[in-house]
Amino acid sequence: MLALKPYLIANGISQAELSRRVDVSPATIAQLLNKDIWPTTPARAELQGRLVRQLQLLNVKVSAELFESIPTAPTAEIENDNAENAAPTLTEEVATMLLRKQTLSQAAKKQFSLFRDPFTDDVQEPDDLYMTPDARRVREHLWITAKFGGFLAIIGESGAGKSTLREDLEERIIRENASVVVMAPYVLGMEDSDMKGKPLKAAGIADAMIRAISPLDPPKRSMEAKAAQLHKLLRDSRRGGNSHVLIIEEAHGLHKQTLKHLKRFYELKDGMKPLISIILIGQTELKTKLSESSPDVREVVQRCELVQLPPLDAYLEGYLKFKFARVGADLSALFDEDAMEAIRGRLIFAKATGKTRETVSLMYPLMVNNLVTAALNQAASLGFEQVNADLIREV
């Protein structure tokens, strides 16, 4: 932690105000104050000069010691009477714990006049979707692939909103009465080896595709006959004006051989016209499986476009305003200004990789939902009228 942080608190200067004055993002200030991580742009000397000038304008006495790092004790090592008031040091393990599902308590609903949990069963129609520019691009990418063809992999962390965008695609196909046949094999229990579960194989995918195109036409038994049957059904369906999209959820659990076989499905054609498009949806392990350095799947890598769903980051306030507005609540009435920066401080942290340190953001919708819900529950139990930065840090 930078020595400047407690000095700011003592002088009543918020991180948000400081970020505006020095013209950098709130996340940059949070990383600097909480983790002593200086950005690459602007350069350290330039940013420190801006900080000094603005602090002087605020009548704060500036010294070189303010820009020195001071130790922060990990939570497990704090063993004094004030331990409950100490903010825990965020580690990857602490952040992972925030994935645990949080439900808004009855006390919190009453305290903050929330008659519906803004994060439970919150997406039931297209208007319930909060679309960042990145999510909107992914949404359109899915639509174009499903309607016009392609081989696409959507990759994101758990809770990033991948499945929600897939559901939106299927809803859009129905709503717009598009001539697109969705073929989606069931992936219950699917793993990439028999040791963990049941691998999804090419034969199972072919069966699912046949059932989707012609439910009354039972799949043939041999793979050769099954492939010929599938090709004919796809060809006849395309000539009838349909497009076909194969969507596989949890694709990070696919065996590499199955990924390799997908290329052969993708190459099924009617003359020169492709018969199917493929959309894979998976967590970041899928990106590793589809690495250019993996010779087993190089044929797939050369054809499959990877699109990663990024965290909310700069869109945190917009996301929360939208979610609370959907249940008739005003975000500014529930959270004070510094709470947003505290959320960033909890979900953005530095990770050591060898001799380098990288900034990792876990500001995905699911993580934000759970952290915000836990903070509201805590505020209600303590009788607070608003969630402040201290409450966020103590959750």
C-alpha positions as CSV (number, residue, x, y, z in Angstrom):
1,M,0.0,0.0,0.0
2,L,1.2,3.5,-0.8
3,A,1.8,5.8,2.2
4,L,-0.3,8.4,0.4
5,K,-3.5,6.4,0.9
6,P,-4.0,6.9,4.7
7,Y,-2.9,10.5,4.3
8,L,-5.7,11.0,1.8
9,I,-8.2,9.5,4.2
10,A,-7.0,11.7,7.0
11,N,-7.5,14.8,4.8
12,G,-10.9,13.7,3.5
13,I,-9.8,13.3,-0.1
14,S,-11.6,10.5,-2.0
15,Q,-9.9,8.3,-4.6
16,A,-12.5,9.3,-7.2
17,E,-11.8,13.0,-6.7
18,L,-8.0,12.4,-7.0
19,S,-8.5,10.4,-10.2
20,R,-10.5,13.3,-11.8
21,R,-7.9,15.8,-10.8
22,V,-4.9,13.9,-12.2
23,D,-6.8,12.7,-15.3
24,V,-6.3,9.0,-14.9
25,S,-8.9,6.2,-14.5
26,P,-10.3,5.3,-11.0
27,A,-8.9,1.8,-11.5
28,T,-5.4,3.2,-12.0
29,I,-5.6,5.2,-8.7
30,A,-7.0,2.2,-6.9
31,Q,-4.1,0.0,-8.1
32,L,-1.6,2.7,-7.2
33,L,-2.9,3.4,-3.6
34,N,-3.8,-0.2,-2.7
35,K,-1.1,-2.2,-4.5
36,D,1.7,0.3,-5.2
37,I,1.4,-0.5,-8.9
38,W,2.3,2.5,-11.1
39,P,0.9,2.5,-14.7
40,T,3.0,2.4,-17.8
41,T,1.1,5.4,-19.2
42,P,1.5,8.1,-18.0
43,A,5.1,7.5,-16.8
44,R,5.7,7.4,-13.1
45,A,7.5,10.7,-13.0
46,E,4.7,12.5,-14.9
47,L,1.9,11.0,-12.7
48,Q,3.8,11.7,-9.5
49,G,4.2,15.3,-10.7
50,R,0.5,15.6,-11.3
51,L,-0.3,14.2,-7.9
52,V,2.1,16.6,-6.2
53,R,0.5,19.6,-8.0
54,Q,-3.1,18.6,-7.2
55,L,-2.3,17.8,-3.5
56,Q,-0.7,21.3,-3.2
57,L,-3.8,22.8,-4.6
58,L,-5.8,21.0,-2.0
59,N,-3.5,22.5,0.7
60,V,-2.0,19.1,1.6
61,K,1.6,19.1,2.8
62,V,3.6,17.0,0.3
63,S,6.7,15.0,1.1
64,A,8.7,12.2,-0.6
65,E,7.5,9.7,2.1
66,L,4.0,9.8,0.7
67,F,5.1,7.9,-2.4
68,E,6.8,5.1,-0.5
69,S,5.3,1.7,0.0
70,I,4.2,0.7,3.4
71,P,3.5,-3.0,4.4
72,T,0.0,-4.3,4.7
73,A,-0.5,-7.3,7.0
74,P,-2.4,-10.2,5.5
75,T,-5.7,-11.0,7.2
76,A,-4.5,-14.3,8.6
77,E,-1.6,-12.5,10.4
78,I,-3.8,-9.9,12.1
79,E,-4.3,-11.0,15.7
80,N,-5.2,-7.9,17.6
81,D,-8.4,-6.3,19.0
82,N,-8.8,-4.2,15.9
83,A,-8.6,-7.1,13.4
84,E,-12.3,-6.8,12.6
85,N,-11.6,-3.2,11.3
86,A,-8.7,-4.2,9.1
87,A,-9.2,-4.5,5.4
88,P,-8.1,-7.9,4.0
89,T,-5.4,-8.0,1.4
90,L,-6.9,-9.2,-1.8
91,T,-5.4,-12.4,-3.1
92,E,-6.6,-14.7,-5.9
93,E,-8.0,-17.0,-3.3
94,V,-10.0,-14.2,-1.7
95,A,-11.4,-13.2,-5.1
96,T,-12.3,-16.8,-5.9
97,M,-14.4,-17.0,-2.7
98,L,-16.5,-14.2,-4.0
99,L,-17.9,-16.7,-6.6
100,R,-20.0,-18.2,-3.9
101,K,-23.6,-17.4,-4.6
102,Q,-25.0,-14.5,-2.4
103,T,-28.8,-14.0,-2.0
104,L,-30.3,-10.7,-0.8
105,S,-31.6,-11.1,2.7
106,Q,-35.1,-10.1,3.8
107,A,-33.5,-7.5,6.1
108,A,-31.6,-5.9,3.2
109,K,-34.8,-5.9,1.0
110,K,-36.6,-4.1,3.8
111,Q,-33.8,-1.7,4.7
112,F,-33.2,-0.6,1.1
113,S,-36.8,-0.9,-0.2
114,L,-35.9,-3.6,-2.7
115,F,-38.9,-5.7,-3.5
116,R,-37.0,-7.9,-5.9
117,D,-33.4,-9.1,-5.9
118,P,-31.7,-7.3,-8.8
119,F,-29.3,-10.2,-9.4
120,T,-31.5,-13.3,-9.1
121,D,-33.5,-14.5,-12.2
122,D,-32.7,-11.0,-13.5
123,V,-32.5,-11.8,-17.2
124,Q,-35.9,-13.0,-18.6
125,E,-36.2,-10.8,-21.7
126,P,-33.8,-8.9,-24.0
127,D,-34.5,-5.6,-22.3
128,D,-33.0,-7.1,-19.1
129,L,-29.6,-7.3,-20.7
130,Y,-26.9,-4.7,-19.9
131,M,-24.8,-4.4,-23.0
132,T,-21.3,-3.0,-22.8
133,P,-19.8,-2.1,-26.2
134,D,-17.7,-5.3,-26.0
135,A,-20.8,-7.5,-25.2
136,R,-22.7,-5.8,-28.0
137,R,-19.9,-6.7,-30.4
138,V,-19.9,-10.3,-29.2
139,R,-23.7,-10.4,-29.5
140,E,-23.6,-9.3,-33.1
141,H,-20.7,-11.7,-33.8
142,L,-22.8,-14.6,-32.6
143,W,-25.8,-13.5,-34.7
144,I,-23.7,-13.1,-37.9
145,T,-22.0,-16.5,-37.4
146,A,-25.4,-18.3,-36.8
147,K,-27.1,-16.7,-39.8
148,F,-24.3,-16.5,-42.4
149,G,-21.7,-19.1,-41.3
150,G,-18.4,-19.3,-39.6
151,F,-16.4,-21.1,-36.8
152,L,-16.4,-19.0,-33.6
153,A,-15.2,-19.6,-30.0
154,I,-16.5,-17.3,-27.3
155,I,-14.2,-17.4,-24.3
156,G,-14.6,-15.9,-20.9
157,E,-14.2,-16.4,-17.1
158,S,-17.0,-18.0,-15.1
159,G,-19.8,-15.5,-14.7
160,A,-18.7,-13.3,-17.6
161,G,-22.1,-13.6,-19.3
162,K,-21.3,-16.1,-22.1
163,S,-24.3,-18.3,-21.5
164,T,-26.6,-15.3,-21.3
165,L,-25.4,-14.1,-24.7
166,R,-26.1,-17.6,-26.1
167,E,-29.6,-17.6,-24.6
168,D,-30.1,-14.1,-26.2
169,L,-29.0,-15.5,-29.6
170,E,-31.6,-18.3,-29.4
171,E,-34.3,-15.9,-28.2
172,R,-33.4,-13.5,-31.1
173,I,-33.7,-16.4,-33.6
174,I,-37.2,-17.1,-32.3
175,R,-38.2,-13.5,-32.1
176,E,-37.1,-12.6,-35.6
177,N,-38.5,-15.9,-37.0
178,A,-35.1,-16.5,-38.6
179,S,-34.6,-19.6,-40.7
180,V,-31.8,-20.9,-38.4
181,V,-31.8,-24.4,-37.0
182,V,-30.0,-24.5,-33.7
183,M,-28.2,-27.8,-32.9
184,A,-27.0,-28.1,-29.3
185,P,-25.8,-31.4,-27.9
186,Y,-26.4,-32.0,-24.2
187,V,-23.2,-31.6,-22.2
188,L,-24.4,-32.9,-18.8
189,G,-21.4,-34.7,-17.3
190,M,-19.2,-33.9,-20.3
191,E,-15.4,-34.0,-19.5
192,D,-12.4,-34.3,-21.7
193,S,-11.5,-37.8,-20.3
194,D,-13.2,-40.9,-19.0
195,M,-11.4,-40.4,-15.7
196,K,-13.5,-37.3,-15.0
197,G,-16.8,-37.9,-16.8
198,K,-18.1,-38.8,-20.2
199,P,-16.4,-37.3,-23.3
200,L,-18.6,-35.9,-26.0
201,K,-17.6,-37.6,-29.2
202,A,-18.3,-37.0,-32.9
203,A,-21.0,-39.7,-33.0
204,G,-22.9,-38.0,-30.1
205,I,-22.7,-34.6,-31.9
206,A,-24.0,-36.2,-35.1
207,D,-26.9,-37.7,-33.2
208,A,-27.8,-34.3,-31.7
209,M,-27.7,-32.6,-35.1
210,I,-29.9,-35.3,-36.7
211,R,-32.5,-35.0,-33.9
212,A,-32.5,-31.2,-34.3
213,I,-33.0,-31.2,-38.1
214,S,-35.4,-34.2,-38.3
215,P,-36.7,-35.4,-34.9
216,L,-38.7,-38.3,-36.4
217,D,-35.7,-39.6,-38.3
218,P,-33.7,-42.0,-36.0
219,P,-29.9,-41.8,-36.3
220,K,-28.2,-44.7,-38.1
221,R,-26.0,-47.0,-36.1
222,S,-22.7,-47.0,-37.9
223,M,-20.7,-43.8,-38.1
224,E,-20.4,-44.1,-41.9
225,A,-24.2,-44.4,-42.3
226,K,-24.8,-41.7,-39.7
227,A,-22.5,-39.2,-41.6
228,A,-24.3,-39.9,-44.9
229,Q,-27.7,-39.4,-43.2
230,L,-26.6,-36.1,-41.6
231,H,-25.1,-34.8,-44.8
232,K,-28.3,-35.5,-46.7
233,L,-30.5,-33.9,-44.0
234,L,-28.3,-30.8,-43.9
235,R,-28.3,-30.5,-47.7
236,D,-32.1,-30.9,-48.0
237,S,-32.7,-28.4,-45.2
238,R,-30.4,-25.8,-46.7
239,R,-32.1,-26.1,-50.0
240,G,-35.3,-25.5,-48.1
241,G,-33.9,-22.1,-47.0
242,N,-32.5,-22.9,-43.6
243,S,-29.1,-22.1,-42.0
244,H,-27.7,-24.4,-39.4
245,V,-25.6,-23.6,-36.3
246,L,-24.0,-26.1,-34.0
247,I,-23.6,-24.6,-30.5
248,I,-21.5,-26.4,-27.8
249,E,-21.6,-25.0,-24.3
250,E,-18.9,-25.8,-21.8
251,A,-16.6,-26.4,-24.7
252,H,-13.5,-26.2,-22.5
253,G,-14.5,-29.8,-21.5
254,L,-14.2,-31.1,-25.1
255,H,-11.5,-33.7,-25.8
256,K,-8.9,-32.5,-28.3
257,Q,-9.8,-35.3,-30.7
258,T,-13.4,-34.0,-30.6
259,L,-12.2,-30.5,-31.3
260,K,-10.3,-31.9,-34.3
261,H,-13.4,-33.7,-35.6
262,L,-15.4,-30.5,-35.5
263,K,-13.3,-29.3,-38.4
264,R,-14.8,-32.2,-40.5
265,F,-18.3,-31.2,-39.5
266,Y,-17.5,-27.7,-40.5
267,E,-16.4,-28.8,-44.0
268,L,-19.7,-30.5,-44.9
269,K,-20.9,-28.6,-48.0
270,D,-23.6,-28.6,-50.7
271,G,-21.5,-27.9,-53.7
272,M,-19.5,-24.9,-52.5
273,K,-22.0,-23.8,-49.9
274,P,-21.1,-24.6,-46.3
275,L,-23.9,-26.4,-44.5
276,I,-23.2,-25.6,-40.8
277,S,-21.6,-22.9,-38.7
278,I,-20.1,-23.7,-35.3
279,I,-20.1,-21.8,-32.1
280,L,-18.1,-22.9,-29.1
281,I,-18.7,-21.3,-25.7
282,G,-16.2,-22.0,-22.9
283,Q,-14.0,-20.8,-20.1
284,T,-10.4,-19.7,-20.5
285,E,-9.2,-23.3,-20.6
286,L,-10.6,-23.5,-24.1
287,K,-8.2,-20.8,-25.3
288,T,-5.3,-23.0,-24.0
289,K,-6.7,-26.0,-25.9
290,L,-7.0,-23.9,-29.0
291,S,-3.4,-22.6,-28.7
292,E,-1.3,-22.2,-31.9
293,S,1.4,-24.2,-30.2
294,S,-0.8,-27.3,-29.9
295,P,-0.2,-29.5,-33.0
296,D,-3.2,-31.8,-32.3
297,V,-5.7,-29.1,-33.1
298,R,-3.8,-26.9,-35.6
299,E,-6.4,-27.6,-38.3
300,V,-9.1,-26.2,-36.0
301,V,-7.0,-23.2,-34.8
302,Q,-6.5,-22.1,-38.4
303,R,-10.3,-21.9,-39.0
304,C,-11.7,-20.9,-35.6
305,E,-11.9,-17.3,-34.6
306,L,-11.5,-16.6,-30.8
307,V,-13.4,-13.8,-29.2
308,Q,-12.8,-13.1,-25.5
309,L,-15.5,-11.5,-23.3
310,P,-13.7,-8.9,-21.1
311,P,-14.7,-7.8,-17.6
312,L,-16.9,-4.8,-16.9
313,D,-14.1,-2.5,-15.6
314,A,-15.0,1.0,-16.8
315,Y,-18.6,0.0,-17.1
316,L,-19.1,-0.9,-13.4
317,E,-21.3,2.1,-12.5
318,G,-23.4,1.8,-15.7
319,Y,-24.0,-1.9,-15.0
320,L,-25.1,-1.4,-11.4
321,K,-27.2,1.6,-12.3
322,F,-29.0,-0.5,-14.9
323,K,-29.5,-3.5,-12.6
324,F,-31.0,-1.4,-9.8
325,A,-33.1,0.7,-12.1
326,R,-34.7,-2.5,-13.4
327,V,-36.0,-3.2,-9.9
328,G,-37.0,0.4,-9.3
329,A,-34.0,1.5,-7.1
330,D,-31.5,4.3,-7.4
331,L,-27.9,3.3,-7.2
332,S,-26.7,6.6,-5.7
333,A,-29.2,6.2,-2.8
334,L,-27.8,2.8,-1.9
335,F,-24.0,3.3,-2.4
336,D,-21.8,6.3,-1.6
337,E,-19.3,7.6,-4.2
338,D,-16.3,5.8,-2.8
339,A,-18.0,2.4,-2.8
340,M,-17.4,2.0,-6.5
341,E,-13.7,2.4,-6.1
342,A,-13.7,0.0,-3.2
343,I,-15.4,-2.6,-5.5
344,R,-12.6,-2.1,-8.0
345,G,-10.0,-2.4,-5.3
346,R,-11.5,-5.8,-4.3
347,L,-11.8,-7.2,-7.8
348,I,-8.6,-5.8,-9.5
349,F,-5.3,-7.0,-8.1
350,A,-1.7,-7.7,-9.0
351,K,-0.6,-11.2,-9.8
352,A,3.1,-12.2,-9.9
353,T,4.1,-14.2,-12.9
354,G,7.8,-15.1,-12.7
355,K,9.7,-11.8,-12.3
356,T,6.8,-9.7,-13.7
357,R,3.5,-8.5,-12.1
358,E,0.4,-8.2,-14.2
359,T,-2.9,-6.6,-13.3
360,V,-5.8,-9.0,-13.2
361,S,-9.4,-7.9,-13.3
362,L,-12.2,-10.2,-12.0
363,M,-14.9,-7.6,-12.5
364,Y,-17.3,-9.9,-14.2
365,P,-21.0,-9.7,-13.6
366,L,-21.2,-12.7,-11.3
367,M,-18.4,-11.5,-9.1
368,V,-19.8,-8.0,-8.9
369,N,-23.3,-9.4,-8.2
370,N,-22.1,-11.5,-5.3
371,L,-19.9,-8.8,-3.8
372,V,-22.6,-6.1,-4.0
373,T,-25.2,-8.4,-2.5
374,A,-23.0,-9.4,0.4
375,A,-22.3,-5.7,1.1
376,L,-26.0,-4.9,1.1
377,N,-26.7,-7.7,3.5
378,Q,-23.8,-6.5,5.7
379,A,-25.1,-2.9,5.7
380,A,-28.6,-4.0,6.6
381,S,-27.3,-6.1,9.5
382,L,-25.4,-3.1,10.9
383,G,-28.2,-0.7,10.3
384,F,-26.3,1.4,7.7
385,E,-28.4,3.6,5.3
386,Q,-25.8,3.4,2.6
387,V,-23.0,1.0,1.5
388,N,-19.7,2.7,1.9
389,A,-16.1,1.8,0.9
390,D,-15.3,0.3,4.3
391,L,-18.2,-2.1,4.1
392,I,-17.1,-3.2,0.7
393,R,-13.5,-3.8,1.9
394,E,-14.8,-5.8,4.9
395,V,-17.1,-8.2,3.1
